[in-house]
């Protein structure tokens, strides 16, 4: 007895499922001769489960029909339910209850707005499709102009060679940059032969400079900067006489060669083969003393040399900014770190910029060594550990050329600013990184310096200073040290096969290649050097554009031995 209901005995059917076919009732109250069939639509009596039907596994076929079940008999004609199934499929439940009253609150409004169906108007959709087609057409034209039309104008603006090729010069070889990318050479760690000069400590307060608390860029007219070439360096002359190495150069010359595949502007390096020694020099007034601006950008710069945004004017301005920035971010309290010898280029009592020269030697072969003069501009002391720093400044001259306004983006999108600079000044940043690696600097500081006004190229402000580890930054800009040394090794091997004499390596102004010319021994001896104009003769910016409404009377104060340019 279960809950007052007598279940009775359950018979065993050895021949199949369900109760056995027998006329005798098995329950006391079971009627005789009544088949197992539904009595009405609401009372469906029949087989408990039909395991003989085709059944799909829901785990294997999740998209099966929900009615395809062993417990569903609506499609079975034996029960007379075919018509009922059709009627069930057309049956709909009508809810007569009124809809709930909305609760007018902020949360309800937000949910209602999210649940509102979007209107899909054919006319609106057609307009959207037309707008997309027009946008795609403009993008194609824009990319075509950047890669085609602007590129031609860009090269035309810098078509002039850095040195006038004379007809009597004999071209010996030309090397395309495509061959440089396949070179690789590993050099052991260098050794320091000598350290000269003195370094001032870095002022860490400049790490907290932002566009909101910018610092005015100061001028250091009394500090002397030296850009001495290899053969004019008394220390390198002494090391050459002592047979300390076979190849001699400076870090600026080596970095130019190492990053040659990234260069667009023309440059030249003088090579002198004296006995079994090789000297890499720069000419007086060489482009190597200047800093290129927007060299790898596709946007054309003004071609007029007098324009403040021309390639030449921007190069002089960038060199001026770089020199002053490297001295302003120092603690100028007279406390210096001095080395074995003083600055080899300074006269006694002369105020010189904070700089240390590291004369370092690399082993290129069993009997071939390279000595280079490398520079660092500052030092910082952390936990009684001294670290060398290189200091360089990126300059913003007009946001419309780069498309990125530093004053708006430096705080929130510094990565975008750096990415734009890497695109527009790939060669300059790569050379700075190579120089930091050559000097084994622990940190390289990059300053972001902008004009006070886009038309005022005399007054500038420091917007930010960011530090990077040279090796990590080199990896970030895809600068391969093995490839850089492979380029140096291949050029040295090529030059060592030349006869004694003077040669010049020139970057082609319009093609990605370099050429080697054999030149007379007295070539470049009497080069004309264009000096900056005196202060009273320089073109001043309009008074209303200058900061505070006053006309500026500053000069680039770039001296003859600092930054000069070829006529």
C-alpha positions in Angstrom: 0.0 0.0 0.0 1.4 3.3 -1.1 -0.6 6.3 0.2 -3.9 4.4 0.3 -3.6 3.0 -3.3 -3.1 -0.7 -3.9 -0.5 -1.2 -6.7 -0.9 -4.9 -6.9 1.5 -7.5 -8.4 3.5 -6.5 -11.4 3.6 -9.4 -13.9 6.7 -10.4 -15.8 6.5 -10.3 -19.6 9.3 -12.5 -21.1 8.2 -11.8 -24.7 8.5 -8.0 -24.8 7.8 -4.7 -23.1 4.7 -3.8 -21.2 2.0 -6.0 -19.8 1.6 -9.4 -21.3 -1.3 -9.9 -23.8 -3.9 -11.6 -21.7 -7.6 -11.2 -21.2 -7.4 -11.8 -17.5 -7.1 -8.6 -15.5 -4.1 -8.1 -13.3 -5.6 -5.3 -11.2 -8.7 -5.6 -9.1 -10.3 -2.6 -10.6 -9.1 -3.0 -14.2 -11.9 -3.0 -16.8 -12.0 -5.9 -19.2 -11.4 -5.6 -23.0 -10.3 -1.9 -22.8 -7.1 -1.3 -24.9 -4.3 0.8 -23.7 -5.1 4.0 -25.5 -5.6 7.7 -24.5 -9.1 8.4 -23.3 -9.0 12.1 -24.1 -6.7 14.9 -25.1 -5.7 15.6 -21.5 -5.2 12.0 -20.5 -2.5 10.4 -22.6 -2.1 6.8 -21.7 0.2 4.4 -23.6 3.6 3.0 -23.6 6.0 4.4 -21.0 8.8 4.6 -23.5 9.4 3.5 -27.1 13.0 2.4 -27.4 12.5 1.1 -30.9 12.2 4.6 -32.4 15.2 6.3 -34.0 16.7 8.5 -31.3 19.5 11.1 -31.8 22.0 11.7 -29.1 21.7 15.3 -28.0 25.4 15.6 -27.2 26.3 14.5 -30.7 23.5 16.4 -32.4 22.5 19.5 -30.3 20.4 20.9 -33.2 18.0 17.9 -33.3 14.2 18.4 -33.1 13.1 18.7 -29.4 10.1 16.4 -30.2 12.4 13.6 -31.3 12.2 11.8 -28.0 11.5 8.2 -26.8 8.7 9.7 -24.6 6.9 11.5 -27.5 4.1 9.7 -29.3 2.4 12.6 -31.1 3.6 11.4 -34.4 2.5 7.8 -33.9 -0.6 7.0 -36.0 -1.3 3.9 -33.8 -2.6 6.2 -31.1 -4.6 8.3 -33.5 -2.6 11.4 -32.4 -1.5 12.6 -35.8 -4.3 15.1 -36.1 -3.8 16.2 -32.5 -0.1 16.9 -33.2 -1.1 19.2 -36.0 -3.5 20.9 -33.8 -0.9 21.3 -31.1 1.6 22.9 -33.5 -0.9 25.6 -34.3 -1.9 26.2 -30.7 -0.8 29.5 -29.1 -1.2 30.6 -25.6 -2.8 34.0 -25.2 -1.8 35.9 -22.1 -4.6 38.1 -21.0 -2.9 39.6 -18.0 -2.0 43.3 -18.3 1.7 44.2 -18.7 3.5 45.2 -15.5 3.7 48.9 -14.8 7.2 50.3 -15.5 9.2 51.5 -12.6 10.4 54.9 -13.8 14.0 55.0 -12.4 17.5 55.4 -13.9 18.1 51.7 -13.9 14.8 50.9 -15.7 15.5 53.6 -18.3 19.0 52.3 -18.9 17.6 48.7 -19.4 14.8 49.9 -21.6 17.3 51.8 -23.8 19.5 48.8 -24.2 16.5 46.6 -25.1 15.0 49.0 -27.6 15.1 47.4 -31.1 17.3 49.2 -33.6 15.5 50.7 -36.6 16.8 49.3 -39.8 15.8 51.7 -42.6 16.8 50.6 -46.1 17.6 54.2 -47.1 19.9 54.7 -44.1 21.7 51.4 -44.8 22.2 52.4 -48.4 23.8 55.7 -47.3 26.1 53.9 -44.9 27.3 51.6 -47.7 27.9 54.5 -50.0 29.9 56.3 -47.2 32.0 53.2 -46.6 32.8 52.9 -50.3 33.8 56.6 -50.4 35.9 56.3 -47.3 37.7 53.2 -48.8 38.3 55.1 -52.0 39.8 58.1 -50.2 42.1 55.8 -48.2 43.3 54.1 -51.3 44.1 57.5 -52.9 45.8 58.7 -49.6 48.0 55.6 -49.4 48.8 55.9 -53.1 49.8 59.5 -52.7 52.0 58.7 -49.6 53.8 55.9 -51.3 54.0 57.4 -54.8 53.5 61.1 -55.3 54.9 62.3 -52.0 57.8 60.0 -52.1 59.0 61.5 -55.4 58.7 65.0 -54.0 60.4 63.9 -50.8 63.5 62.6 -52.6 63.5 65.7 -54.9 63.8 67.9 -51.8 67.0 66.1 -50.7 68.4 65.3 -54.2 71.6 67.3 -53.6 74.7 65.2 -52.7 76.5 66.0 -49.4 79.7 66.4 -51.4 80.3 67.6 -54.9 81.5 64.6 -57.0 84.4 65.8 -59.1 85.0 64.5 -62.6 88.5 63.4 -61.8 87.4 61.1 -59.0 87.5 57.4 -59.8 84.5 55.4 -58.6 85.7 52.1 -57.3 82.6 50.4 -56.1 78.9 50.9 -55.2 77.2 48.8 -52.5 73.4 48.6 -52.3 71.8 48.6 -48.9 70.1 45.4 -49.6 73.4 43.6 -49.1 73.9 45.2 -45.7 70.8 43.5 -44.3 72.3 40.0 -44.7 75.5 40.8 -42.8 76.2 39.6 -39.3 79.3 39.7 -37.1 79.8 39.2 -33.4 82.5 41.1 -31.5 83.7 40.4 -28.0 83.3 42.9 -25.2 85.5 46.0 -25.7 88.2 47.2 -23.4 88.6 50.8 -22.2 92.0 52.2 -23.1 91.5 55.6 -21.7 88.9 57.9 -20.1 89.1 61.7 -20.5 87.1 64.7 -19.5 84.6 65.3 -16.7 81.0 64.6 -16.1 78.3 66.5 -14.1 75.5 64.6 -12.3 72.1 64.3 -13.9 69.2 66.3 -12.3 66.5 63.8 -11.6 63.9 66.5 -11.2 63.7 66.6 -15.0 62.1 63.1 -15.0 59.0 64.7 -13.5 58.6 67.4 -16.2 55.3 67.3 -18.0 53.6 69.5 -20.6 51.7 71.2 -17.7 54.9 72.2 -15.9 57.2 72.6 -18.8 60.7 74.0 -18.5 62.2 76.8 -20.6 65.2 75.6 -22.6 68.2 77.6 -21.5 71.2 78.7 -23.6 74.8 77.9 -22.8 76.8 80.3 -24.9 79.9 80.0 -22.7 80.3 76.2 -22.8 82.3 74.8 -25.7 81.4 71.7 -27.6 83.9 69.8 -29.6 83.3 67.8 -32.8 86.8 66.8 -33.6 87.4 64.3 -36.4 89.5 61.2 -36.0 92.9 62.2 -37.3 92.8 65.6 -35.5 92.3 63.8 -32.1 95.7 63.9 -30.2 94.7 60.8 -28.2 94.0 58.7 -31.3 97.2 59.9 -32.8 99.1 58.7 -29.8 97.3 55.4 -29.8 98.1 54.9 -33.5 101.8 55.6 -32.9 101.7 53.0 -30.1 100.1 50.5 -32.6 97.2 49.9 -30.3 94.9 49.2 -33.3 94.6 49.0 -37.0 91.3 50.9 -37.6 90.4 54.2 -36.0 87.1 56.1 -35.9 84.6 58.0 -33.7 81.3 56.9 -32.4 79.4 59.3 -34.7 81.1 57.9 -37.8 80.6 54.3 -36.7 77.0 54.9 -35.9 76.5 56.5 -39.4 77.9 53.4 -41.0 76.0 51.0 -38.7 72.7 52.6 -39.4 73.3 53.4 -43.1 70.4 51.3 -44.4 68.0 53.6 -42.5 69.4 56.8 -44.0 67.7 58.9 -46.6 69.8 62.1 -46.8 73.2 62.0 -48.4 76.3 61.8 -46.2 80.0 61.1 -46.8 82.9 59.7 -44.8 86.6 60.2 -45.7 88.7 57.1 -45.5 92.5 57.3 -45.3 94.7 54.3 -45.8 98.1 55.0 -44.2 100.5 52.1 -44.2 98.6 49.2 -42.6 96.2 51.5 -40.7 92.8 52.8 -41.6 91.3 56.1 -40.5 87.6 57.1 -40.9 87.2 60.8 -40.9 84.6 63.4 -41.5 85.0 66.5 -43.6 85.0 70.0 -42.0 81.4 71.2 -42.3 80.1 67.7 -42.8 76.5 66.7 -42.4 77.5 64.4 -39.6 77.8 67.4 -37.3 74.1 68.2 -37.8 71.0 66.3 -36.7 68.5 65.3 -39.3 64.8 66.1 -38.7 62.0 64.3 -40.4 64.5 62.3 -42.5 62.4 59.2 -42.9 59.1 60.9 -43.1 57.0 60.8 -46.2 55.7 64.4 -45.7 57.8 66.8 -47.8 59.6 69.7 -46.1 60.0 73.1 -47.7 62.8 73.2 -50.2 63.8 76.8 -49.7 67.0 76.8 -47.5 65.9 80.1 -45.8 62.6 78.6 -44.6 62.7 77.8 -40.9 61.2 74.4 -41.6 63.6 73.4 -44.4 65.8 70.3 -43.8 68.9 72.5 -43.4 67.3 75.0 -40.9 65.8 72.2 -38.9 69.1 70.4 -38.7 70.9 73.4 -37.3 68.0 74.0 -34.9 68.1 70.4 -33.7 71.8 70.5 -33.1 71.4 73.7 -31.1 68.6 72.2 -29.0 70.5 68.9 -28.4 73.6 70.7 -27.1 71.7 73.0 -24.8 69.4 70.2 -23.5 72.5 68.0 -22.7 73.8 70.8 -20.3 70.5 72.0 -18.8 69.4 68.7 -17.3 72.6 68.6 -15.1 73.2 69.7 -11.5 75.6 72.6 -12.2 77.0 72.9 -8.7 80.7 72.4 -9.6 80.6 68.8 -8.5 82.2 66.7 -11.3 83.4 63.2 -11.8 86.9 63.5 -13.3 88.9 60.8 -15.1 92.5 59.9 -15.9 93.1 62.8 -18.3 91.3 66.2 -18.8 89.4 67.1 -22.0 92.0 66.6 -24.7 90.5 69.4 -26.9 90.0 72.2 -24.3 92.4 75.0 -23.5 93.4 75.7 -20.0 90.7 77.7 -18.1 88.2 77.2 -20.9 84.6 76.2 -19.8 83.7 73.0 -21.5 80.5 71.0 -21.7 79.9 68.0 -19.5 81.3 65.1 -21.5 83.5 62.1 -21.1 85.5 60.4 -23.9 85.9 56.7 -23.7 88.6 55.4 -26.0 87.6 51.8 -26.5 89.0 48.9 -28.5 87.2 46.1 -30.2 88.7 42.9 -31.7 87.6 42.5 -35.3 90.1 39.7 -36.3 93.1 37.9 -35.0 95.4 40.7 -35.9 92.9 43.5 -36.4 91.6 45.9 -33.7 89.3 48.9 -33.9 89.7 51.9 -31.6 86.8 54.5 -31.4 86.2 57.6 -29.3 82.9 57.3 -27.6 81.0 59.9 -25.6 78.8 60.0 -22.6 77.3 63.3 -21.3 76.4 62.7 -17.7 76.5 60.3 -14.7 74.1 59.3 -12.0 74.8 57.6 -8.7 72.4 55.0 -7.2 73.3 52.9 -4.2 76.9 54.0 -4.6 76.9 52.7 -8.1 77.8 55.1 -10.9 75.9 54.8 -14.2 76.8 56.6 -17.4 74.1 58.5 -19.4 73.8 59.8 -22.9 71.5 62.9 -23.3 69.7 63.6 -26.6 66.7 65.7 -27.5 63.9 65.2 -30.0 62.4 68.4 -31.2 58.9 69.3 -32.4 58.8 72.1 -34.9 55.2 72.1 -36.2 52.5 69.5 -35.3 50.9 69.7 -38.7 53.9 67.9 -40.2 53.9 65.0 -37.8 50.1 65.0 -37.1 50.7 64.5 -33.4 50.6 67.4 -30.9 53.1 66.7 -28.1 51.4 69.0 -25.6 48.2 67.0 -25.9 49.6 63.5 -26.3 52.7 63.2 -24.2 51.0 62.6 -20.9 48.2 60.3 -22.2 49.7 58.7 -25.3 53.5 58.8 -25.0 53.8 55.5 -26.9 52.0 57.1 -29.9 54.4 60.1 -29.8 57.5 57.8 -29.7 56.0 55.7 -32.5 55.6 58.8 -34.7 59.2 59.8 -34.0 60.4 56.4 -34.8 58.6 56.6 -38.1 59.8 60.1 -39.0 63.3 60.0 -37.5 64.3 56.3 -37.7 67.9 57.0 -38.7 68.6 59.6 -36.0 67.1 57.5 -33.2 69.0 54.4 -34.4 72.3 56.4 -34.5 71.7 57.7 -30.9 71.1 54.1 -29.8 74.2 52.8 -31.6 76.3 55.5 -29.9 74.9 54.6 -26.5 75.7 50.9 -27.2 79.3 51.8 -28.4 79.9 53.8 -25.2 78.3 51.1 -23.0 76.0 53.7 -21.5 73.7 52.4 -18.7 70.9 54.7 -19.7 69.9 57.0 -22.6 67.7 60.0 -21.8 65.5 61.3 -24.5 64.1 64.8 -24.1 61.0 66.1 -25.9 61.6 69.7 -26.8 59.1 71.9 -28.6 59.0 75.4 -30.0 57.2 78.0 -27.9 55.3 78.9 -31.1 55.5 77.0 -34.4 56.9 80.0 -36.2 59.5 80.8 -33.5 62.6 78.7 -33.9 64.6 80.5 -31.3 62.7 79.8 -28.1 61.9 76.3 -26.9 60.5 74.4 -23.9 61.2 71.0 -22.4 58.0 69.0 -22.2 59.2 65.6 -21.0 62.3 63.5 -20.4 62.2 59.7 -20.7 64.9 57.2 -19.9 65.6 53.9 -21.7 68.1 51.1 -21.4 70.1 51.1 -24.7 69.8 47.3 -25.3 66.1 47.2 -24.6 65.5 50.3 -26.8 67.6 48.7 -29.6 65.4 45.6 -29.5 62.3 47.9 -29.5 63.3 49.7 -32.7 64.6 46.5 -34.3 68.3 47.4 -34.2 70.4 44.3 -34.5 73.9 44.7 -33.0 75.3 41.8 -34.9 74.1 43.3 -38.2 75.6 46.7 -37.2 79.0 45.1 -36.6 78.6 43.0 -39.8 78.3 46.3 -41.8 81.5 47.7 -40.1 83.4 44.5 -40.7 82.5 44.3 -44.4 83.5 48.0 -45.0 86.8 47.6 -43.1 87.6 44.4 -45.1 86.8 46.2 -48.3 88.9 49.2 -47.4 91.9 47.1 -46.3 92.2 45.8 -49.8 92.6 49.3 -51.2 96.0 50.8 -51.9 97.4 53.6 -49.7 95.6 56.9 -50.4 92.5 58.8 -49.7 88.9 57.7 -50.5 85.4 59.0 -49.8 82.4 56.9 -49.1 79.2 58.7 -50.3 75.6 57.9 -49.7 73.7 58.3 -52.9 71.2 61.1 -52.5 68.4 59.4 -54.4 69.1 55.6 -54.2 69.6 53.3 -51.2 73.3 52.6 -51.9 76.8 53.9 -51.1 79.7 54.6 -53.5 83.4 54.6 -52.9 85.5 57.1 -54.8 89.3 57.4 -55.0 90.2 61.1 -54.5 93.4 63.1 -54.6 95.5 63.4 -51.5 94.8 67.1 -51.1 91.0 66.8 -51.5 88.8 68.5 -48.9 91.8 70.5 -47.5 90.4 73.9 -48.3 86.7 73.3 -48.0 84.5 76.4 -47.6 82.7 76.3 -44.3 79.4 78.2 -43.9 79.3 79.8 -40.5 76.1 80.9 -38.8 75.1 84.5 -39.3 75.9 87.1 -36.6 73.1 87.6 -34.1 72.1 91.0 -35.4 71.8 89.7 -39.0 69.6 86.7 -38.2 65.9 86.8 -39.3 63.7 87.2 -36.2 60.2 85.8 -35.8 57.3 88.3 -35.8 56.8 90.1 -32.6 53.2 89.1 -32.2 54.1 85.4 -32.6 56.8 85.4 -30.0 56.1 84.4 -26.5 54.7 87.3 -24.5 54.5 89.5 -27.6 58.2 90.4 -27.5 60.5 89.9 -30.4 63.3 87.4 -29.7 66.9 88.2 -30.3 68.5 84.8 -29.6 70.9 83.1 -31.9 71.7 79.5 -32.5 75.2 80.2 -31.1 76.6 77.3 -33.0 80.3 77.9 -33.4 82.6 76.9 -36.2 84.0 74.0 -34.4 80.5 72.8 -33.2 77.9 72.8 -35.9 78.7 73.9 -39.4 77.2 73.1 -42.8 78.6 72.7 -46.3 77.9 75.5 -48.7 
